[in-house]
């Protein structure tokens, strides 16, 4: 039966692609039998209007409930929502189902797909968003906000934990996280911030929490990780721990230095202070050292270097550890003030190389050799 339904789903979508090559549309799957029921019809119209509007990350949005999160649709960066209406190949959105769930909410399931060069349907994602009535009309609700009233809740200082049903919560880690929040606030001479912390044992559970029933990232080999929603002060931790300092660092740096966004420096600073993937900077530096010793001609390029050290462990991202080494060396020479100078001012690659020249005396041409030298010391 499942195979037959999936086959019908493919045939239906093929027809949609063939008939609508030049315009963006949101289709309703033929199996959505309740699409014309009053509540369901209103919710589908709301969701369709939002997708077709091209609006994204608008604090004044008429489509989303903003009572709990200022930018409730921030999570849609993972599907590059800004380009979904104009992308080539054309993206087809199909509402697969809508049904009532807990606490007066409705769930909406939507697929995004496209045709490849061989006319084969490629499924990009299946999204879950929610809707509820606010002051007599439906508004969209993101998956995280919905699950705040479904997952277990615990408060530690300024941190509100929401805990996956299958996770064993450790209060010692939560206390340690609260201590780190207070320490980093003192470092920056500000009051500790309040934030939500969604906690699970695996990153695939966090991907689903964000609202993705399917996307390729669910099946990556490394299942320990997380992300910070810096717009809404949220830490998503799929690291099996109530302690995730790395992502909290990102929330502080975004709020304090919103105009400095260089990936290498920001991720490096978060790795320097909070580690990455459950391991500190020294652990990752040893992995980089081993790779450099085996590949002495390895070139470090800001424009080309991406991904993890190819040692089969899927733990050490090149840019995180190299950026962390830069922060470590700047701290050793100039203290935290020197590092903060970079966080405040470095946005472009030109800014980055100007920063390391000023703080470390290293030119752009010498950068690769410098990093290899300090990594193997």
C-alpha positions in Angstrom: 0.0 0.0 0.0 2.8 2.4 0.9 4.5 1.8 -2.4 1.3 2.5 -4.3 0.7 5.8 -2.4 4.3 6.9 -3.0 3.9 6.1 -6.8 0.7 8.2 -6.9 2.6 11.0 -5.1 5.3 10.9 -7.8 2.8 10.9 -10.7 0.9 13.8 -9.1 4.1 15.8 -8.7 5.2 15.0 -12.2 2.0 16.5 -13.5 2.5 19.6 -11.4 6.0 20.1 -12.8 4.8 19.6 -16.4 1.9 22.1 -16.1 3.6 24.9 -14.1 7.1 25.4 -15.4 7.1 29.2 -15.3 5.2 30.1 -12.1 5.6 29.3 -8.5 2.7 27.5 -7.0 1.7 25.7 -3.9 -0.2 22.5 -4.7 -2.4 20.4 -2.5 -1.8 16.6 -2.7 -4.8 14.7 -3.9 -4.8 12.6 -0.6 -5.5 15.7 1.5 -9.2 14.9 1.9 -9.9 17.7 4.5 -8.4 20.5 2.5 -11.8 22.2 2.1 -12.9 21.9 5.8 -13.2 25.4 7.2 -10.2 25.5 9.6 -7.9 23.5 7.3 -8.8 25.6 4.3 -8.0 28.8 6.2 -4.7 27.5 7.4 -3.7 26.2 3.9 -4.6 29.6 2.5 -2.4 31.3 5.2 0.6 29.1 4.6 0.2 29.4 0.8 0.0 33.2 1.0 3.2 33.3 3.1 5.2 31.1 0.7 4.0 33.1 -2.3 4.6 36.5 -0.6 8.4 36.1 -0.7 8.5 37.5 2.9 11.2 36.2 5.2 12.4 37.2 8.6 10.0 40.2 9.0 9.5 41.1 12.7 6.2 42.8 11.6 4.9 39.7 9.7 1.1 39.3 9.4 1.6 35.5 8.9 3.4 34.2 12.0 2.8 34.4 15.7 5.6 36.6 17.1 4.5 36.5 20.8 7.4 34.2 21.7 10.0 34.6 19.0 10.8 37.8 17.2 11.7 36.1 14.0 9.7 32.9 14.0 10.5 31.8 10.4 14.3 32.1 10.9 14.6 28.2 10.8 13.7 28.3 7.1 17.3 29.3 6.2 18.0 25.6 5.9 15.9 25.5 2.7 17.1 28.9 1.4 13.6 30.3 1.5 14.6 33.6 0.0 15.2 31.9 -3.4 12.5 29.2 -3.3 10.1 31.1 -5.6 12.8 31.9 -8.3 15.2 29.0 -8.1 16.4 27.0 -11.1 15.5 24.2 -11.4 12.0 25.2 -10.3 10.9 24.2 -6.8 7.5 22.6 -6.4 5.8 22.9 -3.0 3.0 20.4 -2.2 0.9 20.3 0.9 0.9 16.7 1.9 -1.3 16.8 5.0 -3.0 19.0 7.6 -4.4 17.7 10.9 -5.1 18.8 14.5 -2.4 18.1 17.2 -1.9 19.1 20.8 -3.0 22.3 22.5 -5.3 23.6 19.8 -2.6 23.5 17.1 -2.8 22.2 13.6 0.2 20.6 11.8 0.9 21.3 8.1 3.2 18.9 6.2 4.7 20.3 3.0 7.2 18.8 0.5 9.7 20.7 -1.6 11.1 19.0 -4.7 12.5 19.7 -8.1 13.2 17.9 -11.4 16.9 17.2 -12.2 18.4 17.1 -15.7 17.1 13.5 -16.1 13.5 14.4 -15.3 13.8 12.6 -12.0 12.0 14.1 -9.0 14.5 15.1 -6.3 12.9 15.5 -2.8 14.6 18.3 -1.0 12.7 18.5 2.2 9.5 17.8 4.0 8.5 20.6 6.3 6.4 20.7 9.4 4.9 24.0 10.5 2.0 24.6 12.8 -1.0 27.0 13.1 -3.2 28.1 16.0 -5.9 30.7 16.4 -4.9 34.0 18.0 -7.6 36.6 18.6 -10.0 34.8 16.3 -7.7 34.2 13.3 -5.1 31.6 12.5 -1.4 32.4 12.6 1.6 30.2 11.7 3.7 28.8 14.6 7.2 27.3 14.1 7.9 23.8 15.3 10.2 24.9 18.2 7.4 27.1 19.7 4.9 24.3 19.4 7.2 21.8 21.1 7.8 24.1 24.1 4.4 22.9 25.4 5.1 19.3 24.5 8.6 18.6 25.7 9.6 18.6 29.4 10.6 22.0 30.7 13.3 22.8 33.4 14.7 26.2 34.5 18.4 26.8 35.5 19.2 30.4 36.1 18.6 32.3 32.9 18.3 29.1 30.9 15.0 27.4 30.0 15.5 23.8 29.0 13.1 21.9 26.7 14.0 18.2 26.8 13.4 15.6 24.2 11.3 12.7 25.6 14.0 10.1 25.1 16.8 12.2 26.6 18.2 11.6 30.2 18.7 15.1 31.6 21.8 15.8 33.7 21.5 18.6 36.2 25.3 18.8 36.6 25.7 19.8 32.9 22.9 22.3 33.3 24.6 23.9 36.3 27.9 24.0 34.3 26.0 25.7 31.4 24.5 28.3 33.7 28.0 29.0 35.2 29.4 29.5 31.7 26.6 31.9 30.8 27.6 34.0 33.9 31.3 33.7 33.0 30.9 34.9 29.4 28.7 37.7 30.5 31.4 38.9 32.9 34.0 38.6 30.1 31.9 41.0 28.0 30.8 43.1 31.0 27.1 42.6 30.3 24.3 41.0 32.2 23.8 37.2 31.6 21.2 36.7 28.9 18.1 34.6 29.1 17.7 32.0 26.4 15.9 28.7 25.4 17.9 25.5 25.2 16.3 22.6 23.2 18.1 19.4 24.2 18.2 16.0 22.5 20.6 13.1 22.3 21.2 13.3 18.5 21.4 16.0 15.9 18.8 14.2 13.7 16.3 14.9 16.5 17.1 18.6 16.4 16.6 18.7 12.7 13.2 17.2 13.2 12.5 19.7 16.0 13.3 22.6 13.7 10.5 21.4 11.5 12.2 19.1 9.0 10.6 15.7 8.8 13.1 15.0 6.0 16.2 16.6 4.6 19.6 15.1 3.8 21.2 16.5 7.0 19.2 14.0 9.0 21.5 11.3 7.7 24.9 12.8 8.0 27.5 10.4 9.7 28.2 12.7 12.7 25.1 12.8 14.9 26.5 15.1 17.6 26.0 18.7 16.9 23.7 21.7 17.1 23.1 25.3 16.0 22.2 28.6 17.5 19.3 30.7 16.4 20.9 34.0 17.2 17.8 36.0 16.2 15.7 34.4 18.8 18.2 33.5 21.6 17.8 29.7 21.1 20.4 27.0 21.5 19.6 23.7 19.7 21.8 21.0 21.2 21.9 17.5 19.6 25.0 16.7 21.6 23.4 14.6 24.3 24.3 17.2 26.9 22.8 20.2 28.8 26.1 21.9 28.2 26.8 23.5 24.8 29.0 26.5 25.3 29.9 26.9 21.6 26.4 27.9 20.5 25.9 30.3 23.4 29.1 32.2 22.4 27.4 32.9 19.0 24.4 34.4 20.7 26.6 36.8 22.7 28.8 37.8 19.7 25.8 38.5 17.5 24.1 40.7 20.0 27.3 42.6 20.9 28.9 42.8 17.5 26.1 42.4 14.9 28.1 44.1 12.1 31.2 41.7 12.3 30.3 38.4 10.8 33.4 36.7 9.4 32.8 33.0 9.5 36.3 31.9 10.4 36.7 34.4 13.2 33.3 33.9 14.7 33.4 30.1 14.6 37.0 30.2 15.7 36.1 32.3 18.8 33.2 30.0 19.6 35.6 27.0 19.3 38.3 28.7 21.3 35.9 29.4 24.3 33.5 26.6 24.0 35.0 23.8 21.9 33.2 22.1 19.1 31.4 18.8 18.9 32.1 18.1 22.6 35.9 18.6 22.3 38.0 21.5 23.2 40.3 23.5 20.8 43.4 21.5 21.8 41.7 18.2 20.9 40.9 19.6 17.4 44.4 21.1 17.0 45.9 17.6 17.4 43.7 16.4 14.6 44.8 19.3 12.4 48.4 18.6 13.3 48.1 14.9 12.3 46.6 16.0 8.9 49.3 18.6 8.2 52.1 16.1 9.0 50.6 13.6 6.5 49.9 16.4 4.0 52.7 18.9 4.2 51.7 20.7 1.0 48.2 21.3 2.2 47.2 24.9 1.4 45.0 26.9 3.7 42.7 29.2 1.6 39.9 31.2 3.0 38.1 31.1 -0.4 38.4 27.3 -1.0 38.8 25.4 2.3 35.6 23.8 3.4 34.4 20.8 5.3 35.9 18.3 7.8 39.4 16.9 8.2 39.1 13.7 6.1 40.2 11.2 8.7 36.9 9.3 8.9 35.9 10.8 12.2 33.7 13.7 10.9 34.5 15.9 14.0 37.0 18.6 13.1 35.9 21.3 10.7 39.0 23.0 9.2 37.7 26.6 9.6 36.6 26.1 13.2 40.0 24.9 14.4 42.0 27.3 12.2 39.9 30.2 13.4 40.3 29.0 16.9 44.1 29.0 16.6 44.0 32.6 15.4 41.9 33.6 18.4 44.3 31.7 20.7 47.4 33.4 19.3 45.8 36.8 19.4 44.7 36.2 23.0 48.3 35.2 24.0 49.7 38.4 22.6 46.9 40.9 23.3 44.5 39.4 25.8 40.8 39.2 25.3 40.7 42.9 24.2 42.7 42.0 21.1 40.2 39.2 20.2 37.2 41.5 20.9 38.8 44.0 18.5 38.5 41.4 15.8 34.9 40.4 16.7 33.9 44.1 16.6 35.5 44.9 13.2 36.1 41.8 11.0 33.5 41.2 8.4 35.2 40.6 5.1 38.3 38.5 4.2 40.2 41.7 3.7 39.3 42.7 7.3 40.4 39.3 8.5 43.9 39.5 6.9 44.2 43.1 8.1 43.4 41.9 11.6 46.0 39.1 11.7 48.6 41.4 10.2 48.0 44.0 12.9 47.7 41.5 15.8 50.1 38.7 14.8 52.4 40.3 12.2 51.4 37.7 9.7 50.7 38.7 6.0 48.1 37.1 3.8 50.8 35.3 1.8 52.3 33.8 5.0 49.0 32.8 6.6 49.0 29.2 5.4 52.5 28.5 6.5 51.9 30.3 9.8 48.9 28.2 10.7 50.7 25.0 9.8 53.7 26.0 12.0 51.6 26.8 15.1 49.4 23.7 14.7 52.4 21.3 14.8 54.3 23.1 17.6 
